[in-house]
Amino acid sequence: MIKYIGSKRALLGQLTGAVRAALPGGGRVCDLFSGTARVGQALKREGHTVWSNDLTAYAHILATCYVQADAVVWQDKAERLIAELAAAPAMDGWFTEACCRQARYFHPDNGARIEGVRERIAALSLEPELEAIALTSLMEAADRVDSTAGVQMAYMKAWAARAMKPLTLRLPDLTPGVGRATRADAVQIAPTIEADLVYLDPPYNQHSYLGNYHVWETLTLWDRPETYGVANKRIDCRTRKSAFNSRPGIGPALQSVIDALEAPQLIVSFNDEGYLGRDQLIEMLSSRGPVQVIEIDRPRYVGARIGIHDPKGRKVGSVGRLRNVEYLFVAGLEDAVLNAAA
């Protein structure tokens, strides 16, 4: 999996336990803001039928790989494809210039390898699942040799040690079973969701996932976008704005999703750095039945722990705190059932 500030890796035990308590015999689960698809894959492995959705193109690719693609169907084909792509010749073009020289997310040698593999994928006209597996392999390979602190808002002043290692493709860890991946706005798709339980992990403050991971969006879309700023962000980072990244917008947007969903049970992930407080979220969910809150103390993401720096790499600000609280709000599940699962 790629490095991701929204990753729920540390919460997977509590989250899958809550879903297991809600649906002891398995069931239909929708992850409406799927991100890296880590949660969807974990739930698929638990035996649930999973529907993963996200609006960004790169997240949709990850969900298609880890949730929609059935390992039984695609494993052998994917192994052959990854071996073929590993032999693709390097190509020093737009991506290498924009993401390795104008901005230094990858060493140019690896940038040219990334570009060569991506061009080969584009030329093959692959089936959606196979293309998603190939692009996921490439994203994860690039992530292992990047030169950032974990987000693509900036890059290291000097090359990170891992950036000097050669790019190596690996087959993603595919999961057997049936799943579904869609790319849609959560507010718009919420009324159409058919599931026994919906998991909501929305953006919760000003940090846009598109802005933080714009290189993955470009690598997925392969559209040579106009860019701006020292970070060479895609120009549409300025226009593709989400209500969930807005203090006045997040409450109405999340409430509209909650109200539109017909699933009897909801689980919501949030964070004490978010625009909405604990009590507000409990009130928003109270119409769905009893609301229980699981609190998990966690270190803040690495970018927040290293301090604030100017474009020349000089430290110009200090970190206010090193830890935060992750919340899981569980609505519609009886206390005794959840306590037994914990």
Contacts in CASP RR format, 6 or more apart in sequence:
PFRMAT RR
TARGET T0000
AUTHOR 0000-0000-0000
METHOD contacts of the structure
MODEL  1
MIKYIGSKRALLGQLTGAVRAALPGGGRVCDLFSGTARVGQALKREGHTV
WSNDLTAYAHILATCYVQADAVVWQDKAERLIAELAAAPAMDGWFTEACC
RQARYFHPDNGARIEGVRERIAALSLEPELEAIALTSLMEAADRVDSTAG
VQMAYMKAWAARAMKPLTLRLPDLTPGVGRATRADAVQIAPTIEADLVYL
DPPYNQHSYLGNYHVWETLTLWDRPETYGVANKRIDCRTRKSAFNSRPGI
GPALQSVIDALEAPQLIVSFNDEGYLGRDQLIEMLSSRGPVQVIEIDRPR
YVGARIGIHDPKGRKVGSVGRLRNVEYLFVAGLEDAVLNAAA
1 7 0 8 1.000
1 9 0 8 1.000
1 36 0 8 1.000
1 38 0 8 1.000
1 140 0 8 1.000
2 36 0 8 1.000
2 62 0 8 1.000
2 139 0 8 1.000
2 140 0 8 1.000
2 143 0 8 1.000
2 213 0 8 1.000
2 216 0 8 1.000
3 143 0 8 1.000
3 146 0 8 1.000
3 150 0 8 1.000
4 35 0 8 1.000
4 36 0 8 1.000
4 213 0 8 1.000
5 150 0 8 1.000
5 151 0 8 1.000
5 207 0 8 1.000
5 212 0 8 1.000
5 301 0 8 1.000
5 303 0 8 1.000
6 35 0 8 1.000
6 36 0 8 1.000
6 201 0 8 1.000
6 209 0 8 1.000
6 301 0 8 1.000
7 36 0 8 1.000
7 38 0 8 1.000
8 15 0 8 1.000
8 38 0 8 1.000
8 39 0 8 1.000
8 201 0 8 1.000
8 269 0 8 1.000
9 38 0 8 1.000
10 296 0 8 1.000
10 298 0 8 1.000
10 326 0 8 1.000
11 269 0 8 1.000
11 296 0 8 1.000
11 326 0 8 1.000
11 328 0 8 1.000
12 38 0 8 1.000
12 39 0 8 1.000
12 42 0 8 1.000
14 294 0 8 1.000
14 296 0 8 1.000
14 328 0 8 1.000
14 342 0 8 1.000
15 39 0 8 1.000
15 42 0 8 1.000
15 199 0 8 1.000
15 267 0 8 1.000
15 269 0 8 1.000
15 328 0 8 1.000
16 42 0 8 1.000
16 43 0 8 1.000
16 46 0 8 1.000
17 341 0 8 1.000
17 342 0 8 1.000
18 267 0 8 1.000
18 294 0 8 1.000
18 328 0 8 1.000
18 330 0 8 1.000
18 333 0 8 1.000
18 338 0 8 1.000
18 341 0 8 1.000
19 29 0 8 1.000
19 43 0 8 1.000
19 46 0 8 1.000
19 48 0 8 1.000
19 197 0 8 1.000
19 199 0 8 1.000
19 267 0 8 1.000
20 46 0 8 1.000
20 341 0 8 1.000
21 333 0 8 1.000
21 337 0 8 1.000
21 338 0 8 1.000
21 340 0 8 1.000
21 341 0 8 1.000
22 196 0 8 1.000
22 197 0 8 1.000
22 265 0 8 1.000
22 267 0 8 1.000
22 330 0 8 1.000
22 333 0 8 1.000
22 337 0 8 1.000
23 29 0 8 1.000
23 48 0 8 1.000
23 196 0 8 1.000
23 197 0 8 1.000
26 46 0 8 1.000
26 47 0 8 1.000
26 48 0 8 1.000
26 49 0 8 1.000
27 47 0 8 1.000
27 48 0 8 1.000
27 49 0 8 1.000
27 196 0 8 1.000
27 197 0 8 1.000
28 48 0 8 1.000
28 49 0 8 1.000
28 51 0 8 1.000
28 194 0 8 1.000
28 195 0 8 1.000
28 196 0 8 1.000
28 197 0 8 1.000
29 40 0 8 1.000
29 43 0 8 1.000
29 48 0 8 1.000
29 49 0 8 1.000
29 50 0 8 1.000
29 51 0 8 1.000
29 195 0 8 1.000
29 196 0 8 1.000
29 197 0 8 1.000
29 198 0 8 1.000
29 199 0 8 1.000
30 50 0 8 1.000
30 51 0 8 1.000
30 52 0 8 1.000
30 53 0 8 1.000
30 193 0 8 1.000
30 195 0 8 1.000
30 197 0 8 1.000
30 198 0 8 1.000
30 199 0 8 1.000
30 263 0 8 1.000
31 37 0 8 1.000
31 39 0 8 1.000
31 40 0 8 1.000
31 43 0 8 1.000
31 50 0 8 1.000
31 51 0 8 1.000
31 52 0 8 1.000
31 53 0 8 1.000
31 198 0 8 1.000
31 199 0 8 1.000
31 201 0 8 1.000
32 53 0 8 1.000
32 186 0 8 1.000
32 189 0 8 1.000
32 190 0 8 1.000
32 193 0 8 1.000
32 198 0 8 1.000
32 199 0 8 1.000
32 200 0 8 1.000
32 201 0 8 1.000
32 202 0 8 1.000
32 257 0 8 1.000
33 53 0 8 1.000
33 54 0 8 1.000
33 186 0 8 1.000
33 200 0 8 1.000
33 201 0 8 1.000
33 202 0 8 1.000
33 203 0 8 1.000
34 40 0 8 1.000
34 52 0 8 1.000
34 53 0 8 1.000
34 54 0 8 1.000
34 59 0 8 1.000
34 62 0 8 1.000
34 63 0 8 1.000
34 67 0 8 1.000
34 181 0 8 1.000
35 54 0 8 1.000
35 56 0 8 1.000
35 59 0 8 1.000
35 62 0 8 1.000
35 63 0 8 1.000
35 201 0 8 1.000
35 209 0 8 1.000
36 59 0 8 1.000
36 62 0 8 1.000
37 52 0 8 1.000
37 59 0 8 1.000
37 62 0 8 1.000
37 63 0 8 1.000
37 65 0 8 1.000
37 66 0 8 1.000
37 67 0 8 1.000
37 181 0 8 1.000
38 66 0 8 1.000
39 199 0 8 1.000
39 201 0 8 1.000
40 50 0 8 1.000
40 52 0 8 1.000
40 63 0 8 1.000
40 66 0 8 1.000
40 67 0 8 1.000
41 66 0 8 1.000
41 67 0 8 1.000
41 175 0 8 1.000
43 50 0 8 1.000
43 199 0 8 1.000
44 50 0 8 1.000
44 66 0 8 1.000
44 67 0 8 1.000
44 175 0 8 1.000
44 177 0 8 1.000
44 179 0 8 1.000
45 175 0 8 1.000
49 178 0 8 1.000
49 179 0 8 1.000
50 67 0 8 1.000
50 179 0 8 1.000
50 180 0 8 1.000
51 67 0 8 1.000
51 179 0 8 1.000
51 180 0 8 1.000
51 181 0 8 1.000
51 182 0 8 1.000
51 193 0 8 1.000
51 195 0 8 1.000
52 63 0 8 1.000
52 66 0 8 1.000
52 67 0 8 1.000
52 68 0 8 1.000
52 179 0 8 1.000
52 180 0 8 1.000
52 181 0 8 1.000
52 182 0 8 1.000
53 63 0 8 1.000
53 181 0 8 1.000
53 182 0 8 1.000
53 183 0 8 1.000
53 184 0 8 1.000
53 186 0 8 1.000
53 189 0 8 1.000
54 60 0 8 1.000
54 63 0 8 1.000
54 183 0 8 1.000
55 183 0 8 1.000
55 184 0 8 1.000
55 185 0 8 1.000
55 186 0 8 1.000
55 242 0 8 1.000
56 183 0 8 1.000
56 209 0 8 1.000
56 210 0 8 1.000
56 213 0 8 1.000
56 217 0 8 1.000
57 183 0 8 1.000
57 217 0 8 1.000
57 220 0 8 1.000
57 221 0 8 1.000
58 139 0 8 1.000
58 213 0 8 1.000
58 216 0 8 1.000
58 217 0 8 1.000
58 219 0 8 1.000
58 220 0 8 1.000
59 183 0 8 1.000
59 209 0 8 1.000
60 181 0 8 1.000
60 182 0 8 1.000
60 183 0 8 1.000
61 131 0 8 1.000
61 132 0 8 1.000
61 135 0 8 1.000
61 136 0 8 1.000
61 139 0 8 1.000
61 220 0 8 1.000
62 132 0 8 1.000
62 136 0 8 1.000
62 139 0 8 1.000
63 181 0 8 1.000
64 128 0 8 1.000
64 129 0 8 1.000
64 132 0 8 1.000
64 181 0 8 1.000
65 129 0 8 1.000
65 132 0 8 1.000
65 133 0 8 1.000
65 135 0 8 1.000
65 136 0 8 1.000
65 172 0 8 1.000
65 174 0 8 1.000
66 136 0 8 1.000
66 172 0 8 1.000
66 173 0 8 1.000
66 174 0 8 1.000
66 175 0 8 1.000
67 175 0 8 1.000
67 179 0 8 1.000
67 180 0 8 1.000
67 181 0 8 1.000
68 128 0 8 1.000
68 129 0 8 1.000
68 132 0 8 1.000
68 179 0 8 1.000
68 180 0 8 1.000
68 181 0 8 1.000
69 129 0 8 1.000
69 130 0 8 1.000
69 132 0 8 1.000
69 133 0 8 1.000
69 174 0 8 1.000
70 129 0 8 1.000
70 174 0 8 1.000
70 175 0 8 1.000
70 176 0 8 1.000
70 177 0 8 1.000
70 178 0 8 1.000
70 179 0 8 1.000
71 174 0 8 1.000
71 175 0 8 1.000
71 176 0 8 1.000
71 177 0 8 1.000
72 176 0 8 1.000
72 177 0 8 1.000
73 129 0 8 1.000
74 129 0 8 1.000
74 130 0 8 1.000
74 133 0 8 1.000
74 174 0 8 1.000
75 171 0 8 1.000
75 174 0 8 1.000
77 130 0 8 1.000
78 130 0 8 1.000
78 133 0 8 1.000
78 134 0 8 1.000
78 171 0 8 1.000
78 172 0 8 1.000
78 174 0 8 1.000
79 171 0 8 1.000
81 126 0 8 1.000
81 130 0 8 1.000
81 133 0 8 1.000
81 134 0 8 1.000
82 133 0 8 1.000
82 134 0 8 1.000
82 137 0 8 1.000
82 169 0 8 1.000
82 170 0 8 1.000
82 171 0 8 1.000
84 120 0 8 1.000
85 117 0 8 1.000
85 120 0 8 1.000
85 121 0 8 1.000
85 134 0 8 1.000
85 137 0 8 1.000
85 138 0 8 1.000
85 169 0 8 1.000
86 117 0 8 1.000
86 168 0 8 1.000
86 169 0 8 1.000
88 116 0 8 1.000
88 117 0 8 1.000
88 119 0 8 1.000
88 120 0 8 1.000
89 116 0 8 1.000
90 109 0 8 1.000
90 111 0 8 1.000
90 112 0 8 1.000
90 113 0 8 1.000
90 115 0 8 1.000
90 116 0 8 1.000
91 112 0 8 1.000
91 115 0 8 1.000
91 116 0 8 1.000
91 119 0 8 1.000
92 108 0 8 1.000
92 111 0 8 1.000
92 112 0 8 1.000
92 115 0 8 1.000
93 112 0 8 1.000
93 115 0 8 1.000
94 115 0 8 1.000
94 224 0 8 1.000
95 111 0 8 1.000
95 114 0 8 1.000
95 115 0 8 1.000
95 118 0 8 1.000
95 218 0 8 1.000
95 219 0 8 1.000
96 108 0 8 1.000
96 111 0 8 1.000
96 112 0 8 1.000
96 114 0 8 1.000
96 115 0 8 1.000
98 227 0 8 1.000
98 232 0 8 1.000
99 105 0 8 1.000
99 106 0 8 1.000
99 111 0 8 1.000
99 215 0 8 1.000
99 218 0 8 1.000
99 232 0 8 1.000
100 106 0 8 1.000
100 107 0 8 1.000
100 108 0 8 1.000
100 110 0 8 1.000
100 111 0 8 1.000
100 112 0 8 1.000
101 108 0 8 1.000
102 227 0 8 1.000
102 232 0 8 1.000
103 155 0 8 1.000
103 230 0 8 1.000
103 231 0 8 1.000
103 232 0 8 1.000
104 147 0 8 1.000
104 155 0 8 1.000
104 156 0 8 1.000
104 159 0 8 1.000
105 146 0 8 1.000
105 147 0 8 1.000
105 148 0 8 1.000
105 152 0 8 1.000
105 155 0 8 1.000
105 215 0 8 1.000
106 114 0 8 1.000
106 142 0 8 1.000
106 145 0 8 1.000
106 146 0 8 1.000
106 147 0 8 1.000
106 163 0 8 1.000
107 145 0 8 1.000
107 147 0 8 1.000
107 159 0 8 1.000
107 163 0 8 1.000
107 164 0 8 1.000
109 166 0 8 1.000
110 142 0 8 1.000
110 145 0 8 1.000
110 163 0 8 1.000
110 166 0 8 1.000
110 167 0 8 1.000
111 142 0 8 1.000
111 167 0 8 1.000
113 166 0 8 1.000
113 167 0 8 1.000
114 138 0 8 1.000
114 141 0 8 1.000
114 142 0 8 1.000
114 167 0 8 1.000
114 219 0 8 1.000
117 138 0 8 1.000
117 167 0 8 1.000
117 169 0 8 1.000
118 138 0 8 1.000
118 219 0 8 1.000
118 222 0 8 1.000
121 131 0 8 1.000
121 134 0 8 1.000
121 135 0 8 1.000
121 138 0 8 1.000
122 222 0 8 1.000
124 131 0 8 1.000
126 134 0 8 1.000
132 181 0 8 1.000
133 171 0 8 1.000
133 172 0 8 1.000
133 174 0 8 1.000
135 219 0 8 1.000
135 220 0 8 1.000
136 172 0 8 1.000
137 169 0 8 1.000
137 170 0 8 1.000
137 171 0 8 1.000
137 172 0 8 1.000
138 169 0 8 1.000
138 219 0 8 1.000
139 216 0 8 1.000
139 219 0 8 1.000
139 220 0 8 1.000
140 170 0 8 1.000
140 172 0 8 1.000
141 167 0 8 1.000
141 168 0 8 1.000
141 169 0 8 1.000
141 170 0 8 1.000
142 167 0 8 1.000
142 215 0 8 1.000
142 219 0 8 1.000
144 162 0 8 1.000
144 165 0 8 1.000
144 167 0 8 1.000
144 168 0 8 1.000
145 162 0 8 1.000
145 163 0 8 1.000
145 165 0 8 1.000
145 166 0 8 1.000
145 167 0 8 1.000
146 160 0 8 1.000
146 162 0 8 1.000
146 163 0 8 1.000
147 155 0 8 1.000
147 156 0 8 1.000
147 159 0 8 1.000
147 160 0 8 1.000
147 162 0 8 1.000
147 163 0 8 1.000
148 154 0 8 1.000
148 155 0 8 1.000
148 156 0 8 1.000
148 160 0 8 1.000
149 156 0 8 1.000
149 302 0 8 1.000
149 303 0 8 1.000
149 306 0 8 1.000
150 301 0 8 1.000
150 302 0 8 1.000
150 303 0 8 1.000
151 212 0 8 1.000
151 213 0 8 1.000
151 301 0 8 1.000
151 303 0 8 1.000
152 211 0 8 1.000
152 212 0 8 1.000
152 213 0 8 1.000
152 214 0 8 1.000
152 215 0 8 1.000
152 216 0 8 1.000
152 231 0 8 1.000
152 233 0 8 1.000
153 211 0 8 1.000
153 212 0 8 1.000
153 231 0 8 1.000
154 230 0 8 1.000
154 231 0 8 1.000
154 309 0 8 1.000
155 231 0 8 1.000
156 163 0 8 1.000
157 312 0 8 1.000
157 313 0 8 1.000
182 189 0 8 1.000
186 200 0 8 1.000
186 202 0 8 1.000
186 257 0 8 1.000
187 243 0 8 1.000
187 253 0 8 1.000
187 256 0 8 1.000
187 257 0 8 1.000
187 260 0 8 1.000
190 256 0 8 1.000
190 257 0 8 1.000
190 260 0 8 1.000
190 261 0 8 1.000
191 260 0 8 1.000
191 261 0 8 1.000
191 262 0 8 1.000
193 261 0 8 1.000
193 262 0 8 1.000
193 263 0 8 1.000
194 262 0 8 1.000
195 263 0 8 1.000
196 263 0 8 1.000
196 264 0 8 1.000
196 265 0 8 1.000
197 263 0 8 1.000
197 264 0 8 1.000
197 265 0 8 1.000
197 266 0 8 1.000
197 267 0 8 1.000
198 261 0 8 1.000
198 263 0 8 1.000
198 265 0 8 1.000
198 266 0 8 1.000
198 267 0 8 1.000
199 266 0 8 1.000
199 267 0 8 1.000
199 268 0 8 1.000
199 269 0 8 1.000
200 254 0 8 1.000
200 257 0 8 1.000
200 258 0 8 1.000
200 266 0 8 1.000
200 267 0 8 1.000
200 268 0 8 1.000
200 269 0 8 1.000
201 268 0 8 1.000
201 269 0 8 1.000
202 244 0 8 1.000
202 250 0 8 1.000
202 253 0 8 1.000
202 254 0 8 1.000
202 257 0 8 1.000
203 209 0 8 1.000
203 242 0 8 1.000
203 244 0 8 1.000
203 245 0 8 1.000
203 250 0 8 1.000
204 244 0 8 1.000
204 250 0 8 1.000
204 270 0 8 1.000
204 271 0 8 1.000
204 273 0 8 1.000
204 274 0 8 1.000
204 275 0 8 1.000
204 276 0 8 1.000
205 245 0 8 1.000
205 271 0 8 1.000
205 273 0 8 1.000
205 274 0 8 1.000
205 275 0 8 1.000
206 245 0 8 1.000
206 246 0 8 1.000
206 247 0 8 1.000
207 245 0 8 1.000
208 237 0 8 1.000
208 241 0 8 1.000
208 242 0 8 1.000
208 245 0 8 1.000
210 217 0 8 1.000
210 234 0 8 1.000
210 236 0 8 1.000
210 237 0 8 1.000
210 240 0 8 1.000
211 233 0 8 1.000
211 234 0 8 1.000
211 237 0 8 1.000
214 231 0 8 1.000
214 233 0 8 1.000
214 234 0 8 1.000
214 237 0 8 1.000
217 234 0 8 1.000
218 224 0 8 1.000
218 225 0 8 1.000
218 234 0 8 1.000
225 234 0 8 1.000
225 235 0 8 1.000
225 236 0 8 1.000
226 234 0 8 1.000
226 235 0 8 1.000
227 233 0 8 1.000
227 234 0 8 1.000
227 235 0 8 1.000
228 235 0 8 1.000
228 238 0 8 1.000
230 311 0 8 1.000
242 253 0 8 1.000
243 249 0 8 1.000
243 250 0 8 1.000
243 252 0 8 1.000
243 253 0 8 1.000
244 250 0 8 1.000
244 253 0 8 1.000
244 254 0 8 1.000
246 275 0 8 1.000
247 275 0 8 1.000
250 275 0 8 1.000
250 276 0 8 1.000
251 275 0 8 1.000
251 276 0 8 1.000
251 280 0 8 1.000
251 284 0 8 1.000
254 276 0 8 1.000
254 284 0 8 1.000
255 284 0 8 1.000
258 266 0 8 1.000
258 284 0 8 1.000
258 285 0 8 1.000
258 287 0 8 1.000
258 288 0 8 1.000
259 287 0 8 1.000
264 288 0 8 1.000
264 332 0 8 1.000
265 288 0 8 1.000
265 330 0 8 1.000
265 331 0 8 1.000
265 332 0 8 1.000
265 333 0 8 1.000
266 285 0 8 1.000
266 288 0 8 1.000
266 329 0 8 1.000
266 330 0 8 1.000
266 331 0 8 1.000
266 332 0 8 1.000
267 328 0 8 1.000
267 329 0 8 1.000
267 330 0 8 1.000
267 331 0 8 1.000
268 281 0 8 1.000
268 285 0 8 1.000
268 327 0 8 1.000
268 328 0 8 1.000
268 329 0 8 1.000
268 331 0 8 1.000
269 326 0 8 1.000
269 327 0 8 1.000
269 328 0 8 1.000
269 329 0 8 1.000
270 276 0 8 1.000
270 277 0 8 1.000
270 281 0 8 1.000
270 326 0 8 1.000
270 327 0 8 1.000
270 329 0 8 1.000
271 324 0 8 1.000
271 325 0 8 1.000
271 326 0 8 1.000
271 327 0 8 1.000
272 278 0 8 1.000
272 324 0 8 1.000
272 325 0 8 1.000
272 327 0 8 1.000
273 300 0 8 1.000
273 324 0 8 1.000
276 284 0 8 1.000
278 293 0 8 1.000
278 327 0 8 1.000
281 327 0 8 1.000
281 329 0 8 1.000
282 291 0 8 1.000
282 293 0 8 1.000
282 329 0 8 1.000
285 291 0 8 1.000
285 329 0 8 1.000
285 331 0 8 1.000
286 331 0 8 1.000
288 331 0 8 1.000
288 332 0 8 1.000
289 331 0 8 1.000
289 332 0 8 1.000
290 331 0 8 1.000
290 332 0 8 1.000
290 333 0 8 1.000
290 334 0 8 1.000
290 335 0 8 1.000
291 329 0 8 1.000
291 330 0 8 1.000
291 331 0 8 1.000
291 332 0 8 1.000
292 329 0 8 1.000
292 330 0 8 1.000
292 333 0 8 1.000
292 335 0 8 1.000
292 338 0 8 1.000
293 327 0 8 1.000
293 328 0 8 1.000
293 329 0 8 1.000
293 330 0 8 1.000
294 327 0 8 1.000
294 328 0 8 1.000
294 330 0 8 1.000
294 342 0 8 1.000
295 325 0 8 1.000
295 326 0 8 1.000
295 327 0 8 1.000
296 325 0 8 1.000
296 326 0 8 1.000
296 327 0 8 1.000
296 328 0 8 1.000
297 323 0 8 1.000
297 324 0 8 1.000
297 325 0 8 1.000
297 326 0 8 1.000
298 323 0 8 1.000
298 324 0 8 1.000
298 325 0 8 1.000
298 326 0 8 1.000
299 305 0 8 1.000
299 322 0 8 1.000
299 323 0 8 1.000
299 324 0 8 1.000
300 319 0 8 1.000
300 321 0 8 1.000
300 322 0 8 1.000
300 323 0 8 1.000
300 324 0 8 1.000
304 319 0 8 1.000
305 319 0 8 1.000
305 322 0 8 1.000
306 319 0 8 1.000
307 315 0 8 1.000
307 317 0 8 1.000
307 318 0 8 1.000
307 319 0 8 1.000
308 315 0 8 1.000
308 316 0 8 1.000
308 317 0 8 1.000
308 318 0 8 1.000
308 319 0 8 1.000
309 315 0 8 1.000
309 316 0 8 1.000
309 317 0 8 1.000
310 316 0 8 1.000
330 338 0 8 1.000
END
